[in-house]
Amino acid sequence: MTAPLRALSSATALSRALWNLAGPLLAGLALVTAGWLYLRHGGANLPRIATTDMRMHVDFDTFWRSAVALRQHTPLYRTGATLPNLDPPVLAVLLLPLAWLDVLTAFHVFALLNAVLVVGSVIVVAVRLRVRQAWATMVVAALLLSAPLQSTVALGQVYGLLTAALTAAWVAEGRGRSGWAGVALGLAVAVKPSLAPLLLWPSGRGWWISSRLRGAQLPPRGVVVAADPTPGSATPKKARPCETTPGSPLARHRSTRHALAHRRWPTLGAALGTGAVATAVGIVAAGWGATVDWLRLLRAVRVSGFLDNDSLAALAVRFHLPPWLGCLVAAGLLGITVYRARRRPELALWSITAAALLLAPIAWNNYLVLLAPVVPVLLAAGRWRAALPLVALPVIGIEWALLVPPGDSVLSRLTQSLYSGMLLVYWAVLTFGRAPVEPAAATDDWSAELDDAWLAAPRERLPL
């Protein structure tokens, strides 16, 4: 081996070793920081969950007042709540059953529902992918200790509903239920329109499938090939174009193309249809005037540079840059994400979710609960080094704000951007992580690989 090749090999080995160490080191640093913050300042989230003071559950108080206004046929967005309601009218329709309860009882019900939906989503994914019990227990324990989940429950935010909807879409797609996947996706987008980039998920999956089909070596038209050829078998014979042997590569190609190449359209159609119907239900129930009020509130929103806002627009504001510049960068990252998601179908939904949060003008750190179900996916693929920082980073609570230096120094802006860095770590791991299976090298039979990857029974197919 020549000297340049030896140097290149050594540099590659060193970079690989550093990359393998980065995840565990980052996770260890996060846990040490979280532990120190707790010992020094205690934890604020658990007392907030237990208190009966609705000022500590300010988000739910806002949603509950809108639901009560819907029941009483009064304006949804003029309820006297402490915070403006920036969610569409359909959310008030979904929370309408809670309007018949007093506000504190309704909060307790919704808080329990939130926790069950988030933790249950992680457990469903872990069970489906047969993650080892020790790993699954660790992930659930870390999730229960994480600041995003505790703060979501304490404030009464709707992220549990969104997490369950995205998990349902992912599971349904894995089972070949494209229509139901689209329904769940459409509901999530209708409740939280800032997740609209997720509509690119079925389109991106279609591009990946189409590129795989175009590059495949198909048998000539009109040729029948035995499904399991044995030595000494007869050579392929000419046949009528409509003649196929069940299980042959040609028949498998046609069934695979029918099941996969067009699967994106039922998903996308169901998502658009469900989103439109849910939005229409909200408009009809609340009235056009309430919808106009909601749109006016959205127009009045300004990007906040508060340290708990993870979006790139907020990051730009912290460094005294125009927010549109952060949105422009995030749009570019979204394009990169959709492109790279083609070869990571199991991670595609979650990576696009991370990119959508970077693009949104407001993406509170509590939105990280939406990405919690992806951790078992990484663990099932053996990528525990990549999963560790995603487990440990959310444990750092809002007490981090107490460490931000006063003033407007660069150090102060950087420390305020910790949570934006967390979301960027999620995005980078899900977008640039090693592709689990290289399409060309996975198997010699391309149709068998596609069948195994997408159409096999849930317990039989590889997680990634």
C-alpha positions in Angstrom: 0.0 0.0 0.0 1.4 3.4 -1.0 2.0 6.1 1.6 -1.0 8.3 0.4 -3.4 5.3 0.6 -2.1 4.4 4.1 -2.6 8.0 5.2 -6.1 8.0 3.7 -6.9 4.7 5.4 -5.7 6.0 8.8 -7.6 9.3 8.4 -10.8 7.3 7.6 -10.3 5.0 10.6 -9.8 8.0 12.8 -12.8 9.8 11.6 -14.9 6.7 12.0 -13.6 6.2 15.6 -14.4 9.8 16.5 -17.9 9.6 15.0 -18.5 6.4 17.0 -17.4 8.2 20.2 -19.4 11.4 19.5 -22.8 10.0 20.4 -21.9 8.4 23.7 -19.8 11.4 24.7 -22.6 13.8 23.9 -25.1 11.7 25.8 -22.7 11.5 28.8 -22.2 15.3 28.8 -26.0 15.8 28.7 -26.7 13.5 31.6 -23.9 15.1 33.7 -25.3 18.6 32.9 -28.9 17.5 33.7 -27.8 15.9 37.0 -25.8 19.0 38.0 -28.8 21.3 37.2 -31.1 19.2 39.3 -28.8 19.0 42.3 -28.1 22.8 42.0 -31.6 24.1 41.2 -34.0 21.2 41.6 -36.8 20.5 39.0 -39.7 22.8 38.2 -41.8 20.5 36.0 -43.2 18.0 38.6 -44.5 20.7 41.0 -46.1 22.4 38.0 -47.9 19.2 37.1 -49.2 18.8 40.6 -50.4 22.3 41.2 -54.0 23.4 41.1 -53.1 26.9 39.9 -54.2 27.0 36.2 -51.7 29.8 35.6 -49.2 26.9 35.5 -51.3 25.1 32.9 -51.7 28.1 30.7 -51.8 26.3 27.4 -54.5 24.0 28.4 -56.5 26.8 30.0 -56.4 28.5 26.6 -57.6 25.4 24.7 -60.3 24.6 27.3 -61.7 28.2 27.1 -62.0 27.8 23.3 -63.8 24.5 23.7 -66.2 26.0 26.2 -66.7 29.0 23.8 -67.5 26.5 21.0 -70.1 24.8 23.3 -71.7 28.1 24.2 -71.5 29.4 20.6 -69.3 32.4 21.6 -66.1 33.6 19.8 -63.4 31.0 20.1 -60.5 33.4 20.0 -61.9 36.1 22.4 -62.1 34.1 25.6 -59.9 36.3 27.9 -57.3 33.6 28.2 -53.8 34.6 29.2 -52.3 33.4 26.0 -53.7 33.7 22.5 -54.9 30.5 20.9 -52.8 30.0 17.8 -54.3 26.6 16.9 -57.1 26.1 14.3 -60.7 25.7 15.2 -60.6 21.9 14.6 -58.7 21.6 17.9 -61.6 23.1 19.8 -63.8 20.5 18.2 -61.5 17.6 19.3 -61.4 19.0 22.9 -65.2 19.6 23.0 -65.9 16.7 25.3 -63.7 18.3 28.0 -65.8 21.5 27.9 -68.5 19.8 30.1 -65.9 19.3 32.9 -64.5 22.0 35.2 -61.2 23.3 34.1 -59.1 21.4 36.7 -60.7 18.0 36.2 -60.4 18.5 32.4 -56.7 19.3 32.8 -56.1 16.1 34.8 -57.8 14.0 32.2 -55.9 15.7 29.4 -52.6 15.5 31.2 -53.1 11.7 31.7 -54.1 11.3 28.1 -51.0 13.3 26.9 -48.6 11.1 28.9 -50.3 7.9 27.9 -50.2 8.8 24.2 -46.5 9.8 24.1 -45.3 6.9 26.2 -47.6 4.5 24.5 -46.4 5.6 21.1 -42.8 4.7 22.1 -43.8 1.4 23.5 -45.8 0.5 20.4 -42.8 1.1 18.1 -40.5 -0.8 20.5 -42.8 -3.8 20.6 -43.3 -3.8 16.8 -39.6 -3.8 16.2 -38.9 -6.2 19.0 -36.4 -3.9 20.7 -34.6 -5.6 23.6 -36.5 -5.2 26.9 -33.5 -3.5 28.6 -33.2 -0.9 25.8 -36.9 -0.3 25.8 -37.0 0.2 29.5 -34.2 2.6 29.4 -35.9 4.6 26.6 -39.2 4.8 28.5 -37.5 5.8 31.7 -35.5 8.6 30.0 -38.7 9.7 28.3 -40.5 10.0 31.7 -37.6 12.0 33.0 -37.3 14.3 30.0 -38.2 17.9 30.2 -40.2 18.0 26.9 -42.7 15.3 28.2 -43.0 16.7 31.7 -43.4 20.3 30.4 -45.9 19.2 27.8 -48.0 17.5 30.5 -47.6 20.5 32.9 -48.6 23.1 30.3 -51.4 21.0 28.8 -50.1 21.1 25.2 -51.4 19.0 22.4 -48.1 17.3 21.4 -49.3 13.9 22.7 -52.1 13.9 20.1 -49.6 14.8 17.4 -47.1 12.1 18.5 -49.8 9.5 18.5 -51.0 10.6 15.0 -47.5 10.4 13.5 -46.8 7.0 15.1 -50.1 5.7 13.8 -49.1 6.9 10.3 -45.7 5.2 10.6 -47.2 1.9 11.8 -50.0 1.9 9.2 -47.5 2.5 6.4 -45.3 -0.3 7.6 -48.3 -2.6 7.5 -49.2 -1.6 4.0 -52.3 0.5 5.1 -51.4 3.5 3.1 -54.9 5.1 3.3 -54.9 4.9 7.1 -51.4 6.3 7.2 -52.7 9.3 5.2 -55.7 9.8 7.5 -53.4 10.0 10.5 -51.0 12.3 8.7 -53.8 14.6 7.6 -55.2 14.9 11.1 -51.8 15.9 12.4 -51.4 18.6 9.8 -54.9 19.8 10.3 -54.3 20.2 14.1 -50.8 21.7 13.6 -50.5 23.3 10.2 -46.8 24.0 10.8 -46.3 20.2 10.1 -47.5 20.7 6.5 -44.0 19.7 5.1 -44.9 16.2 6.2 -47.0 16.0 3.1 -43.7 15.5 1.3 -43.2 12.2 3.0 -45.4 10.1 0.6 -44.0 11.9 -2.4 -40.4 11.3 -1.3 -41.1 7.7 -0.7 -42.5 7.4 -4.2 -39.3 8.9 -5.7 -37.2 6.3 -3.8 -39.4 3.5 -5.1 -39.4 4.8 -8.6 -35.6 5.1 -8.7 -35.3 1.5 -7.4 -37.6 0.2 -10.1 -35.9 2.1 -12.8 -32.5 0.7 -11.9 -33.7 -2.9 -11.6 -32.8 -5.5 -14.1 -36.1 -6.8 -15.3 -36.7 -9.9 -17.5 -37.7 -9.2 -21.1 -41.4 -8.9 -21.9 -43.0 -12.2 -22.7 -40.4 -14.3 -21.0 -41.3 -16.6 -18.1 -38.7 -17.3 -15.6 -39.0 -20.0 -12.9 -39.4 -18.6 -9.4 -36.7 -20.9 -8.0 -34.5 -22.1 -10.8 -32.5 -25.2 -10.2 -29.4 -26.5 -12.0 -30.3 -28.1 -15.2 -33.6 -26.4 -15.5 -34.9 -25.5 -19.0 -34.0 -22.1 -20.4 -36.6 -19.3 -20.5 -39.2 -19.8 -23.2 -41.3 -17.5 -25.2 -44.8 -17.0 -24.0 -47.7 -14.7 -24.6 -47.2 -11.3 -22.9 -50.0 -12.0 -20.5 -48.6 -15.4 -19.3 -46.7 -15.3 -16.1 -45.7 -18.0 -13.6 -46.8 -17.2 -10.1 -43.8 -16.2 -8.0 -41.6 -15.5 -11.0 -39.5 -12.3 -11.1 -41.9 -10.8 -13.7 -45.0 -11.5 -11.7 -43.3 -10.2 -8.6 -42.2 -7.1 -10.4 -45.7 -6.4 -11.5 -47.2 -6.9 -8.0 -44.4 -5.0 -6.4 -44.8 -2.1 -8.8 -48.5 -2.1 -8.2 -48.1 -2.2 -4.4 -45.2 0.2 -4.0 -44.9 2.6 -6.9 -48.4 3.8 -6.5 -48.7 3.6 -2.7 -47.7 7.2 -2.3 -50.8 8.4 -4.0 -53.3 6.8 -1.6 -51.3 8.1 1.3 -51.0 11.7 -0.1 -54.7 11.7 -1.2 -55.9 10.5 2.1 -53.8 13.0 3.9 -55.0 15.9 1.8 -58.6 14.7 2.0 -58.5 14.2 5.8 -56.9 17.5 6.3 -59.4 19.3 4.2 -62.4 17.6 5.9 -61.0 18.3 9.4 -60.4 21.9 8.5 -63.9 22.2 7.1 -65.4 20.7 10.2 -63.6 23.2 12.3 -64.8 26.1 10.1 -68.4 24.9 10.1 -68.5 24.3 13.8 -66.8 27.5 14.9 -68.1 29.8 12.1 -66.2 31.7 9.5 -65.7 34.7 11.9 -63.7 32.5 14.3 -61.6 31.3 11.4 -60.9 34.9 10.4 -59.9 35.7 14.0 -57.5 32.8 14.0 -55.9 33.9 10.7 -55.5 37.5 12.1 -53.8 36.1 15.2 -51.4 34.1 13.0 -50.5 37.3 11.0 -49.8 39.1 14.2 -47.3 36.5 15.5 -43.7 37.5 15.6 -40.8 35.1 15.8 -39.5 34.9 19.4 -35.9 34.5 20.2 -36.7 32.9 23.6 -34.2 30.1 24.3 -37.0 27.5 24.3 -37.8 28.2 20.7 -35.8 25.6 18.6 -36.6 26.9 15.1 -33.9 28.3 12.9 -35.9 31.5 12.5 -35.6 32.0 16.3 -31.9 31.2 16.1 -31.5 33.9 13.5 -33.3 36.4 15.8 -31.0 35.6 18.7 -28.0 36.6 16.5 -29.8 39.8 15.3 -30.5 38.4 11.9 -33.8 38.6 10.0 -36.0 35.6 10.7 -36.7 35.0 7.0 -33.0 34.1 6.7 -33.5 31.3 9.2 -36.6 30.1 7.4 -34.6 30.2 4.1 -31.9 28.0 5.6 -34.5 25.7 7.1 -36.2 25.3 3.7 -32.9 24.2 2.2 -32.4 21.7 5.0 -35.9 20.4 4.3 -35.0 19.8 0.6 -31.9 17.9 1.7 -33.9 15.9 4.1 -36.5 14.8 1.5 -33.8 13.9 -0.9 -31.9 11.8 1.6 -35.0 10.2 3.0 -35.4 8.2 -0.2 -32.9 5.6 1.0 -34.1 5.7 4.6 -37.8 4.8 4.4 -38.1 3.8 8.0 -36.6 7.1 9.2 -38.2 9.4 6.5 -41.3 10.4 8.5 -39.2 11.4 11.5 -36.4 13.2 9.7 -39.0 15.3 7.8 -40.7 16.0 11.1 -37.4 17.4 12.5 -36.9 19.5 9.3 -40.5 20.8 9.6 -39.9 21.9 13.1 -36.7 23.7 12.1 -38.7 25.5 9.4 -41.6 26.5 11.6 -41.5 30.1 13.1 -42.3 28.6 16.5 -41.0 25.2 17.6 -40.9 24.9 21.3 -38.5 22.4 22.8 -41.5 20.4 23.9 -42.0 19.4 20.3 -39.2 16.9 20.8 -41.8 14.5 22.1 -42.9 14.1 18.5 -39.6 12.5 17.7 -39.4 10.2 20.8 -40.8 7.1 18.9 -37.8 7.2 16.5 -35.4 6.1 19.2 -36.6 2.5 19.2 -36.3 2.5 15.4 -32.6 3.4 15.8 -32.0 0.8 18.5 -33.7 -1.9 16.5 -31.3 -1.2 13.7 -28.3 -1.6 16.0 -27.5 2.2 15.9 -27.3 2.6 19.7 -24.5 5.2 19.4 -26.8 7.5 17.4 -29.7 6.8 19.7 -28.0 7.7 23.0 -27.8 11.5 22.5 -31.5 11.5 21.4 -32.3 9.8 24.7 -30.1 11.9 26.9 -30.3 15.5 25.5 -34.0 16.0 26.4 -33.3 15.3 30.0 -31.7 18.8 30.3 -34.5 20.9 31.7 -35.6 24.5 31.3 -33.4 25.2 34.4 -30.6 25.7 31.8 -31.9 29.2 31.5 -30.4 30.0 34.9 -26.9 29.4 33.4 -27.3 31.9 30.5 -24.9 34.8 31.1 -26.6 38.2 31.3 -26.2 40.7 28.5 -26.0 40.3 24.8 -22.6 38.7 24.3 -21.9 35.9 21.9 -21.6 33.5 24.8 -25.1 34.5 26.0 -26.6 33.9 22.5 -24.9 30.6 22.2 -26.1 29.3 25.5 -29.6 30.5 24.6 -29.4 28.3 21.5 -28.8 25.0 23.3 -32.3 23.8 22.5 -32.0 24.7 18.8 -28.8 22.6 18.9 -30.8 19.7 20.3 -33.2 19.8 17.4 -30.3 20.1 14.9 -28.8 17.0 16.5 -32.0 15.1 16.0 -32.2 16.3 12.4 -28.6 15.4 11.6 -28.8 11.9 13.1 -32.0 11.1 11.2 -30.9 12.7 8.0 -27.2 12.0 7.7 -26.9 8.8 9.7 -25.6 5.7 8.0 -28.1 4.2 5.6 -29.2 0.9 7.1 -29.2 -1.2 3.9 -27.6 -0.3 0.6 -30.2 -1.1 -2.0 -27.7 -2.5 -4.6 -26.0 -4.8 -2.1 -28.8 -5.9 0.0 -29.8 -8.9 -2.2 -29.4 -10.1 -5.7 -33.1 -10.3 -6.2 -34.3 -6.7 -6.2 -38.0 -7.6 -6.0 -37.4 -9.9 -3.1 -35.7 -7.1 -1.2 -38.5 -4.7 -1.8 -41.1 -7.3 -0.7 -39.1 -8.1 2.4 -38.6 -4.4 3.2 -42.1 -3.2 2.7 -44.6 -6.0 2.3 -43.5 -8.7 4.7 -45.3 -9.4 8.0 -44.4 -6.9 10.7 -42.6 -9.5 12.8 -40.6 -10.8 9.9 -39.1 -7.8 8.2 -36.0 -5.9 9.2 -36.6 -2.7 11.1 -34.3 -0.7 8.8 
